[in-house]
Amino acid sequence: SLEPPGETLLDLLKQAGQPVVGIGKIDDLFKGRGLTRAIHTKNNEVGMDETVRILSLVPRGLVFVNLVDFDMLYGHRNDAAGYAKALEAFDARLPALLGGMRQGDLLCLTSDHGNDPLGPGTDHTREYVPLLAYGPRLARGVNLGTRRTFADVGQTVADALGVKRLAWGDSFLDSLAVG
């Protein structure tokens, strides 16, 4: 992978003394930069195991997870049935993940790019990606709409963890605040 061309959210968090744990292939995606710990995983199951385990060990900071099977095994191979089974397996693991969250935690579920297993070809096929945000103390049922940029996720994490504003993106953290 290429070195990120500028300062990233991971760099800012690490500089601020926050733990930054990468699970899956995060270390590869950022060429190791900005992480305080990297845990490589071989599949979604191990990725979820490590995520739930790390949540109990890291009291603050960023746990950044890439569940590799969605992309590598199903999206790029146009395997819609496999993708559906992987989603069901993830759904079954979600209660353990949510149960490991603390009151001030924020969970953002998204993807790094759109890769429709039913789309034409085997490359990135969608401009927009899904985004779900959850936290034990956050408002429920908030429609975040179609965001202008994926950078909004990074800006929201920066806002939630109290580091300086990033060059791009608008935080949606205030939209999730309880009344």
N, CA, C and O of each residue as an XYZ file, in Angstrom:
716
protein
N       0.835     -1.187      0.000
C       0.000      0.000      0.000
C       0.876      1.246      0.000
O       2.059      1.202      0.341
N       0.270      2.339     -0.386
C       0.976      3.618     -0.415
C       0.842      4.311      0.925
O      -0.167      4.168      1.615
N       1.854      5.053      1.280
C       1.805      5.899      2.474
C       0.698      6.937      2.280
O       0.611      7.531      1.205
N      -0.145      7.172      3.279
C      -1.159      8.226      3.141
C      -0.474      9.549      2.794
O       0.568      9.864      3.369
N      -1.041     10.336      1.859
C      -0.376     11.549      1.385
C      -0.370     12.697      2.389
O       0.378     13.660      2.218
N      -1.176     12.613      3.412
C      -1.226     13.678      4.409
C      -1.613     13.118      5.762
O      -1.731     11.907      5.944
N      -1.807     14.019      6.701
C      -2.178     13.631      8.053
C      -3.566     12.999      8.054
O      -4.501     13.535      7.461
N      -3.691     11.862      8.720
C      -4.970     11.154      8.777
C      -5.569     11.255     10.181
O      -4.902     11.672     11.128
N      -6.811     10.874     10.289
C      -7.466     10.794     11.596
C      -6.681      9.888     12.528
O      -6.542     10.187     13.714
N      -6.170      8.787     12.004
C      -5.390      7.867     12.836
C      -4.163      8.567     13.406
O      -3.839      8.393     14.580
N      -3.482      9.355     12.585
C      -2.319     10.115     13.057
C      -2.698     11.066     14.182
O      -2.015     11.135     15.204
N      -3.798     11.804     13.990
C      -4.236     12.783     14.995
C      -4.582     12.109     16.316
O      -4.229     12.602     17.387
N      -5.274     10.982     16.231
C      -5.652     10.266     17.452
C      -4.418      9.741     18.182
O      -4.315      9.862     19.403
N      -3.501      9.170     17.443
C      -2.279      8.645     18.056
C      -1.471      9.779     18.700
O      -0.965      9.632     19.812
N      -1.355     10.909     17.994
C      -0.636     12.062     18.538
C      -1.287     12.581     19.819
O      -0.604     13.105     20.699
N      -2.601     12.435     19.923
C      -3.346     12.892     21.099
C      -3.296     11.867     22.244
O      -3.899     12.079     23.296
N      -2.581     10.769     22.034
C      -2.444      9.766     23.091
C      -3.598      8.779     23.159
O      -3.729      8.039     24.134
N      -4.433      8.763     22.130
C      -5.562      7.830     22.099
C      -5.080      6.473     21.563
O      -4.251      6.432     20.654
N      -5.585      5.377     22.110
C      -5.317      4.085     21.490
C      -5.997      4.035     20.114
O      -7.134      4.481     19.961
N      -5.303      3.499     19.136
C      -5.841      3.344     17.783
C      -5.543      1.904     17.365
O      -4.418      1.569     16.994
N      -6.566      1.070     17.431
C      -6.406     -0.352     17.148
C      -7.002     -0.660     15.780
O      -8.170     -0.361     15.526
N      -6.214     -1.248     14.911
C      -6.677     -1.666     13.599
C      -6.869     -3.168     13.582
O      -5.951     -3.917     13.916
N      -8.058     -3.615     13.195
C      -8.372     -5.043     13.133
C      -8.726     -5.392     11.692
O      -9.479     -4.668     11.039
N      -8.187     -6.491     11.203
C      -8.401     -6.890      9.818
C      -7.200     -6.460      8.994
O      -6.063     -6.805      9.313
N      -7.459     -5.702      7.927
C      -6.354     -5.243      7.083
C      -6.128     -3.727      7.191
O      -5.569     -3.115      6.281
N      -6.560     -3.133      8.295
C      -6.381     -1.687      8.499
C      -4.904     -1.315      8.433
O      -4.542     -0.309      7.823
N      -4.052     -2.125      9.060
C      -2.612     -1.883      9.045
C      -2.102     -1.781      7.608
O      -1.296     -0.906      7.291
N      -2.569     -2.666      6.752
C      -2.146     -2.647      5.351
C      -2.672     -1.408      4.629
O      -1.950     -0.793      3.845
N      -3.917     -1.043      4.889
C      -4.536      0.084      4.190
C      -3.849      1.412      4.478
O      -3.812      2.294      3.621
N      -3.302      1.556      5.690
C      -2.660      2.808      6.082
C      -1.143      2.663      6.208
O      -0.474      3.520      6.786
N      -0.611      1.573      5.665
C       0.820      1.279      5.701
C       1.364      1.354      7.127
O       2.493      1.784      7.364
N       0.513      0.918      8.078
C       0.921      0.858      9.478
C       0.903      2.180     10.208
O       1.113      2.222     11.421
N       0.658      3.258      9.495
C       0.754      4.583     10.097
C      -0.458      4.912     10.963
O      -1.593      4.619     10.587
N      -0.217      5.519     12.118
C      -1.278      6.013     12.974
C      -1.860      4.982     13.924
O      -2.733      5.311     14.727
N      -1.403      3.758     13.850
C      -1.936      2.715     14.728
C      -1.057      2.530     15.958
O       0.167      2.640     15.883
N      -1.689      2.251     17.075
C      -0.938      1.865     18.264
C      -0.904      0.350     18.408
O      -0.093     -0.197     19.155
N      -1.805     -0.327     17.676
C      -1.849     -1.791     17.692
C      -2.537     -2.285     16.423
O      -3.554     -1.731     16.007
N      -1.985     -3.322     15.815
C      -2.569     -3.915     14.607
C      -2.822     -5.397     14.858
O      -1.949     -6.117     15.342
N      -4.022     -5.835     14.523
C      -4.392     -7.240     14.660
C      -4.890     -7.705     13.298
O      -5.988     -7.345     12.872
N      -4.084     -8.499     12.626
C      -4.485     -9.044     11.323
C      -5.413    -10.231     11.551
O      -5.186    -11.047     12.445
N      -6.449    -10.316     10.741
C      -7.397    -11.415     10.867
C      -7.574    -12.090      9.517
O      -7.387    -11.472      8.469
N      -7.938    -13.365      9.555
C      -8.041    -14.133      8.314
C      -9.453    -14.166      7.740
O      -9.640    -14.510      6.573
N     -10.459    -13.806      8.561
C     -11.838    -13.839      8.072
C     -12.733    -13.014      8.991
O     -12.284    -12.503     10.017
N     -14.006    -12.890      8.610
C     -14.951    -12.092      9.394
C     -15.139    -12.640     10.800
O     -15.235    -11.868     11.754
N     -15.194    -13.952     10.944
C     -15.421    -14.555     12.256
C     -14.322    -14.166     13.234
O     -14.602    -13.758     14.361
N     -13.087    -14.291     12.807
C     -11.965    -13.915     13.671
C     -11.959    -12.399     13.894
O     -11.623    -11.929     14.981
N     -12.330    -11.641     12.861
C     -12.420    -10.190     13.010
C     -13.422     -9.790     14.079
O     -13.157     -8.891     14.877
N     -14.565    -10.450     14.098
C     -15.571    -10.155     15.130
C     -15.097    -10.618     16.501
O     -15.303     -9.917     17.491
N     -14.463    -11.790     16.577
C     -13.913    -12.268     17.851
C     -12.953    -11.237     18.429
O     -13.039    -10.888     19.606
N     -12.040    -10.754     17.596
C     -11.035     -9.785     18.049
C     -11.676     -8.451     18.423
O     -11.251     -7.808     19.383
N     -12.673     -8.039     17.690
C     -13.347     -6.770     17.986
C     -14.015     -6.817     19.349
O     -13.848     -5.900     20.153
N     -14.763     -7.868     19.616
C     -15.441     -8.004     20.909
C     -14.408     -8.104     22.036
O     -14.594     -7.522     23.104
N     -13.328     -8.837     21.798
C     -12.268     -8.982     22.808
C     -11.605     -7.634     23.096
O     -11.418     -7.272     24.258
N     -11.254     -6.899     22.059
C     -10.565     -5.613     22.225
C     -11.455     -4.597     22.929
O     -10.960     -3.792     23.718
N     -12.761     -4.616     22.658
C     -13.661     -3.676     23.333
C     -13.571     -3.803     24.849
O     -13.727     -2.814     25.566
N     -13.323     -5.003     25.336
C     -13.223     -5.191     26.788
C     -11.865     -4.745     27.334
O     -11.705     -4.597     28.546
N     -10.896     -4.532     26.457
C      -9.542     -4.174     26.886
C      -9.182     -2.706     26.679
O      -8.322     -2.168     27.377
N      -9.839     -2.062     25.721
C      -9.498     -0.681     25.366
C     -10.616      0.236     25.866
O     -11.712      0.227     25.305
N     -10.356      1.027     26.911
C     -11.415      1.847     27.510
C     -11.784      3.094     26.710
O     -12.839      3.681     26.949
N     -10.945      3.510     25.771
C     -11.211      4.711     24.972
C     -10.422      4.590     23.682
O      -9.631      3.662     23.514
N     -10.636      5.522     22.777
C      -9.882      5.523     21.531
C     -10.693      4.962     20.381
O     -11.920      4.886     20.443
N      -9.990      4.568     19.329
C     -10.616      4.077     18.104
C     -10.281      2.608     17.890
O      -9.115      2.215     17.898
N     -11.314      1.812     17.700
C     -11.155      0.435     17.243
C     -11.702      0.431     15.820
O     -12.909      0.562     15.612
N     -10.823      0.281     14.855
C     -11.125      0.415     13.429
C     -11.046     -0.982     12.816
O      -9.978     -1.594     12.794
N     -12.169     -1.481     12.322
C     -12.266     -2.881     11.909
C     -12.611     -2.988     10.435
O     -13.467     -2.262      9.929
N     -11.945     -3.890      9.762
C     -12.281     -4.233      8.386
C     -12.589     -5.727      8.359
O     -11.711     -6.556      8.594
N     -13.837     -6.056      8.072
C     -14.244     -7.457      7.954
C     -13.994     -7.876      6.508
O     -14.770     -7.554      5.609
N     -12.911     -8.591      6.306
C     -12.335     -8.814      4.985
C     -13.188     -9.665      4.044
O     -13.098     -9.503      2.827
N     -14.000    -10.555      4.572
C     -14.741    -11.481      3.705
C     -15.767    -10.783      2.819
O     -15.954    -11.177      1.668
N     -16.435     -9.756      3.337
C     -17.462     -9.073      2.542
C     -16.897     -8.622      1.192
O     -17.529     -8.802      0.151
N     -15.728     -8.047      1.226
C     -15.096     -7.523      0.026
C     -14.391     -8.630     -0.760
O     -14.687     -8.866     -1.931
N     -13.466     -9.291     -0.100
C     -12.550    -10.215     -0.764
C     -13.242    -11.481     -1.294
O     -12.988    -11.909     -2.420
N     -14.106    -12.065     -0.480
C     -14.713    -13.336     -0.880
C     -16.016    -13.199     -1.644
O     -16.326    -14.032     -2.496
N     -16.786    -12.155     -1.348
C     -18.146    -12.095     -1.903
C     -18.377    -10.934     -2.857
O     -18.897    -11.141     -3.953
N     -18.007     -9.724     -2.473
C     -18.268     -8.571     -3.321
C     -17.518     -8.632     -4.639
O     -18.121     -8.503     -5.705
N     -16.203     -8.829     -4.575
C     -15.392     -8.855     -5.794
C     -15.596    -10.120     -6.617
O     -15.132    -10.202     -7.755
N     -16.270    -11.084     -6.063
C     -16.499    -12.339     -6.794
C     -17.957    -12.517     -7.213
O     -18.356    -13.576     -7.697
N     -18.740    -11.462     -7.018
C     -20.158    -11.479     -7.392
C     -20.898    -12.670     -6.776
O     -21.733    -13.295     -7.430
N     -20.590    -12.974     -5.534
C     -21.224    -14.092     -4.832
C     -22.296    -13.540     -3.889
O     -22.059    -13.368     -2.694
N     -23.476    -13.266     -4.450
C     -24.564    -12.675     -3.659
C     -25.027    -13.627     -2.559
O     -25.324    -13.178     -1.452
N     -25.096    -14.917     -2.831
C     -25.538    -15.883     -1.816
C     -24.535    -15.936     -0.663
O     -24.934    -15.968      0.501
N     -23.248    -15.945     -0.973
C     -22.224    -15.928      0.070
C     -22.254    -14.640      0.867
O     -22.076    -14.648      2.085
N     -22.481    -13.526      0.173
C     -22.573    -12.221      0.828
C     -23.744    -12.218      1.812
O     -23.621    -11.733      2.937
N     -24.875    -12.762      1.375
C     -26.059    -12.826      2.244
C     -25.780    -13.670      3.479
O     -26.169    -13.293      4.585
N     -25.121    -14.792      3.309
C     -24.781    -15.648      4.462
C     -23.807    -14.937      5.403
O     -23.911    -15.065      6.623
N     -22.864    -14.191      4.832
C     -21.915    -13.440      5.661
C     -22.643    -12.339      6.448
O     -22.303    -12.073      7.601
N     -23.633    -11.708      5.829
C     -24.431    -10.701      6.546
C     -25.215    -11.334      7.685
O     -25.295    -10.772      8.777
N     -25.792    -12.501      7.432
C     -26.528    -13.205      8.496
C     -25.595    -13.597      9.632
O     -25.969    -13.488     10.800
N     -24.391    -14.051      9.310
C     -23.414    -14.405     10.352
C     -23.019    -13.162     11.148
O     -22.883    -13.223     12.370
N     -22.835    -12.034     10.456
C     -22.524    -10.782     11.143
C     -23.680    -10.368     12.052
O     -23.465     -9.994     13.205
N     -24.890    -10.436     11.536
C     -26.079    -10.104     12.337
C     -26.142    -10.942     13.609
O     -26.515    -10.437     14.668
N     -25.784    -12.209     13.513
C     -25.813    -13.090     14.687
C     -24.768    -12.672     15.720
O     -24.945    -12.922     16.912
N     -23.688    -12.042     15.277
C     -22.613    -11.608     16.190
C     -22.850    -10.210     16.742
O     -22.205     -9.806     17.709
N     -23.759     -9.479     16.143
C     -23.998     -8.090     16.540
C     -24.387     -7.931     18.009
O     -23.915     -6.985     18.639
N     -25.225     -8.803     18.599
C     -25.550     -8.633     20.020
C     -24.317     -8.649     20.937
O     -24.262     -7.898     21.911
N     -23.348     -9.485     20.636
C     -22.124     -9.514     21.452
C     -21.348     -8.210     21.301
O     -20.791     -7.698     22.272
N     -21.313     -7.679     20.089
C     -20.631     -6.412     19.857
C     -21.328     -5.279     20.608
O     -20.680     -4.500     21.307
N     -22.634     -5.194     20.463
C     -23.398     -4.138     21.139
C     -23.321     -4.285     22.651
O     -23.262     -3.293     23.377
N     -23.322     -5.527     23.119
C     -23.229     -5.781     24.557
C     -21.893     -5.363     25.154
O     -21.796     -5.122     26.357
N     -20.862     -5.278     24.316
C     -19.542     -4.865     24.789
C     -19.319     -3.367     24.781
O     -18.274     -2.887     25.220
N     -20.297     -2.627     24.284
C     -20.141     -1.175     24.209
C     -20.423     -0.506     25.548
O     -21.292     -0.936     26.306
N     -19.662      0.566     25.825
C     -19.868      1.360     27.031
C     -20.774      2.560     26.714
O     -21.049      2.848     25.549
N     -21.223      3.237     27.738
C     -22.200      4.329     27.596
C     -21.784      5.410     26.604
O     -22.629      5.905     25.858
N     -20.528      5.786     26.573
C     -20.089      6.872     25.698
C     -19.609      6.424     24.327
O     -19.118      7.247     23.555
N     -19.737      5.151     24.006
C     -19.218      4.615     22.750
C     -20.094      4.977     21.555
O     -21.294      5.217     21.690
N     -19.472      5.011     20.400
C     -20.139      5.246     19.122
C     -19.705      4.143     18.173
O     -18.510      3.905     18.002
N     -20.658      3.472     17.561
C     -20.398      2.442     16.558
C     -20.872      2.958     15.214
O     -22.036      3.329     15.067
N     -19.987      2.987     14.236
C     -20.360      3.336     12.864
C     -20.142      2.104     12.009
O     -19.026      1.594     11.910
N     -21.213      1.627     11.390
C     -21.129      0.497     10.473
C     -21.261      1.037      9.058
O     -22.246      1.693      8.722
N     -20.275      0.760      8.245
C     -20.281      1.232      6.869
C     -19.356      0.337      6.060
O     -18.926     -0.715      6.534
N     -19.058      0.749      4.863
C     -18.077      0.024      4.057
C     -17.138      1.042      3.439
O     -17.446      2.232      3.369
N     -15.994      0.561      2.995
C     -15.016      1.498      2.455
C     -15.313      1.881      1.013
O     -14.779      2.866      0.504
N     -16.162      1.104      0.359
C     -16.588      1.423     -1.004
C     -17.792      0.557     -1.332
O     -18.062     -0.436     -0.656
N     -18.487      0.932     -2.341
C     -19.639      0.141     -2.751
C     -19.217     -0.986     -3.667
O     -18.602     -0.747     -4.706
N     -19.540     -2.201     -3.296
C     -19.191     -3.354     -4.117
C     -20.393     -4.282     -4.126
O     -20.503     -5.177     -3.288
N     -21.275     -4.071     -5.058
C     -22.525     -4.807     -5.143
C     -22.286     -6.188     -5.744
O     -21.863     -6.288     -6.896
N     -22.549     -7.258     -4.986
C     -22.302     -8.591     -5.534
C     -23.252     -8.958     -6.677
O     -23.048     -9.969     -7.349
N     -24.280     -8.149     -6.898
C     -25.181     -8.386     -8.028
C     -24.898     -7.449     -9.195
O     -25.527     -7.553    -10.248
N     -23.956     -6.541     -9.007
C     -23.668     -5.541    -10.027
C     -22.841     -6.090    -11.172
O     -22.339     -7.213    -11.117
N     -22.709     -5.279    -12.208
C     -21.892     -5.691    -13.349
C     -20.409     -5.656    -12.984
O     -19.955     -4.735    -12.304
N     -19.680     -6.628    -13.423
C     -18.248     -6.658    -13.147
C     -17.950     -7.034    -11.710
O     -18.846     -7.347    -10.926
N     -16.673     -6.995    -11.390
C     -16.239     -7.410    -10.050
C     -15.493     -6.303     -9.329
O     -14.804     -6.558     -8.341
N     -15.624     -5.082     -9.812
C     -14.928     -3.969     -9.173
C     -15.917     -3.116     -8.403
O     -17.075     -3.504     -8.249
N     -15.492     -1.982     -7.924
C     -16.336     -1.099     -7.131
C     -17.487     -0.609     -7.996
O     -17.278     -0.035     -9.065
N     -18.710     -0.846     -7.518
C     -19.871     -0.643     -8.369
C     -20.844      0.420     -7.887
O     -21.806      0.733     -8.589
N     -20.621      0.977     -6.717
C     -21.560      1.971     -6.188
C     -20.807      3.190     -5.687
O     -19.713      3.092     -5.130
N     -21.418      4.322     -5.899
C     -20.830      5.558     -5.398
C     -21.122      5.729     -3.907
O     -20.276      6.215     -3.156
N     -22.312      5.330     -3.486
C     -22.722      5.503     -2.101
C     -22.627      4.192     -1.334
O     -22.791      3.109     -1.895
N     -22.358      4.317     -0.035
C     -22.276      3.146      0.836
C     -23.243      3.326      2.002
O     -23.606      4.455      2.332
N     -23.660      2.237      2.627
C     -24.558      2.358      3.777
C     -23.828      2.940      4.987
O     -22.607      2.836      5.100
N     -24.590      3.548      5.880
C     -24.040      4.071      7.126
C     -25.077      3.903      8.225
O     -26.184      4.435      8.137
N     -24.713      3.169      9.246
C     -25.529      3.038     10.452
C     -24.683      3.496     11.627
O     -23.524      3.102     11.749
N     -25.252      4.324     12.489
C     -24.544      4.795     13.679
C     -25.359      4.425     14.907
O     -26.583      4.554     14.919
N     -24.661      3.964     15.939
C     -25.329      3.539     17.165
C     -24.436      3.851     18.366
O     -23.209      3.780     18.289
N     -25.076      4.190     19.454
C     -24.394      4.342     20.729
C     -25.415      4.203     21.834
O     -26.550      4.654     21.678
N     -25.046      3.592     22.949
C     -26.012      3.389     24.034
C     -26.718      4.665     24.493
O     -27.869      4.611     24.926
N     -26.036      5.819     24.403
C     -26.640      7.075     24.853
C     -27.085      7.971     23.703
O     -27.420      9.135     23.926
N     -27.094      7.456     22.490
C     -27.442      8.282     21.335
C     -28.910      8.132     20.972
O     -29.552      7.136     21.308
N     -29.428      9.135     20.284
C     -30.824      9.120     19.835
C     -31.041      7.972     18.851
O     -30.141      7.597     18.099
N     -32.243      7.432     18.874
C     -32.616      6.329     17.976
C     -33.422      6.864     16.794
O     -34.097      7.887     16.910
N     -33.351      6.180     15.673
C     -34.186      6.490     14.531
C     -33.836      7.765     13.789
O     -34.683      8.314     13.085
N     -32.611      8.249     13.927
C     -32.198      9.471     13.248
C     -31.831      9.140     11.805
O     -31.032      8.237     11.556
N     -32.407      9.862     10.868
C     -32.073      9.698      9.463
C     -30.951     10.678      9.138
O     -31.168     11.890      9.125
N     -29.768     10.165      8.881
C     -28.624     11.010      8.557
C     -28.623     11.441      7.100
O     -27.769     12.224      6.685
N     -29.566     10.940      6.326
C     -29.675     11.312      4.921
C     -28.498     10.822      4.104
O     -27.693     10.010      4.559
N     -28.417     11.325      2.908
C     -27.275     11.031      2.046
C     -26.206     12.061      2.364
O     -26.405     13.259      2.159
N     -25.102     11.604      2.852
C     -24.015     12.504      3.246
C     -23.294     12.999      1.991
O     -23.262     12.313      0.969
N     -22.719     14.189      2.083
C     -21.985     14.743      0.939
C     -20.693     13.992      0.668
O     -20.239     13.905     -0.473
N     -20.100     13.447      1.735
C     -18.805     12.785      1.585
C     -18.626     11.720      2.668
O     -19.148     11.840      3.777
N     -17.890     10.700      2.322
C     -17.532      9.645      3.271
C     -16.682     10.218      4.412
O     -16.623      9.645      5.501
N     -16.030     11.345      4.151
C     -15.195     11.994      5.161
C     -16.002     12.410      6.394
O     -15.422     12.667      7.449
N     -17.325     12.480      6.273
C     -18.168     12.814      7.423
C     -17.992     11.806      8.560
O     -18.085     12.171      9.732
N     -17.741     10.557      8.223
C     -17.527      9.541      9.262
C     -16.263      9.873     10.048
O     -16.274      9.851     11.279
N     -15.190     10.176      9.354
C     -13.941     10.535     10.031
C     -14.086     11.785     10.874
O     -13.573     11.842     11.991
N     -14.783     12.796     10.349
C     -14.983     14.028     11.107
C     -15.807     13.769     12.361
O     -15.563     14.374     13.405
N     -16.778     12.875     12.259
C     -17.607     12.527     13.422
C     -16.775     11.825     14.485
O     -16.931     12.099     15.675
N     -15.901     10.931     14.072
C     -15.018     10.238     15.025
C     -14.071     11.250     15.672
O     -13.851     11.204     16.882
N     -13.511     12.159     14.876
C     -12.640     13.200     15.438
C     -13.390     14.026     16.481
O     -12.854     14.331     17.546
N     -14.619     14.381     16.166
C     -15.467     15.147     17.077
C     -15.733     14.350     18.358
O     -15.606     14.880     19.461
N     -16.096     13.094     18.207
C     -16.424     12.254     19.365
C     -15.218     12.041     20.278
O     -15.369     11.937     21.495
N     -14.028     11.977     19.694
C     -12.832     11.715     20.492
C     -12.040     12.974     20.832
O     -10.976     12.897     21.446
N     -12.561     14.132     20.430
C     -11.990     15.406     20.860
C     -10.655     15.771     20.255
O      -9.837     16.411     20.915
N     -10.409     15.377     19.005
C      -9.180     15.821     18.349
C      -9.522     16.923     17.358
O     -10.689     17.163     17.049
N      -8.480     17.591     16.866
C      -8.715     18.748     16.001
C      -9.485     18.365     14.746
O      -9.473     17.216     14.304
N     -10.144     19.355     14.196
C     -10.972     19.181     13.003
C     -10.110     18.721     11.829
O      -8.993     19.198     11.630
N     -10.655     17.791     11.066
C      -9.985     17.315      9.867
C     -10.195     18.300      8.714
O     -11.040     19.190      8.798
N      -9.433     18.136      7.659
C      -9.534     19.043      6.510
C     -10.846     18.889      5.757
O     -11.302     19.836      5.116
N     -11.473     17.689      5.825
C     -12.704     17.443      5.079
C     -13.746     16.817      5.987
O     -13.422     16.205      7.004
N     -14.992     16.980      5.604
C     -16.096     16.318      6.283
C     -16.807     17.185      7.295
O     -16.259     18.150      7.827
N     -18.060     16.804      7.542
C     -18.901     17.455      8.543
C     -19.357     16.402      9.532
O     -19.889     15.361      9.147
N     -19.146     16.678     10.800
C     -19.567     15.744     11.842
C     -21.089     15.651     11.907
O     -21.792     16.653     11.772
N     -21.582     14.440     12.116
C     -23.010     14.244     12.340
C     -23.294     13.873     13.798
O     -24.395     13.429     14.122
N     -22.305     14.052     14.672
C     -22.454     13.682     16.071
C     -23.591     14.448     16.742
O     -24.360     13.859     17.502
N     -23.713     15.740     16.480
C     -24.791     16.536     17.097
C     -26.164     16.027     16.667
O     -27.122     16.129     17.433
N     -26.275     15.486     15.469
C     -27.548     14.942     15.004
C     -27.970     13.709     15.790
O     -29.148     13.349     15.805
N     -27.015     13.065     16.440
C     -27.291     11.841     17.194
C     -27.520     12.098     18.675
O     -27.839     11.179     19.430
N     -27.355     13.360     19.092
C     -27.505     13.686     20.516
C     -28.949     13.533     20.960
O     -29.878     13.871     20.228
N     -29.120     13.025     22.156
C     -30.448     12.882     22.736
C     -30.901     14.256     23.204
O     -30.196     14.943     23.944
N     -32.107     14.647     22.750
C     -32.828     15.851     22.989
C     -32.439     16.808     23.975
O     -33.102     17.832     24.137
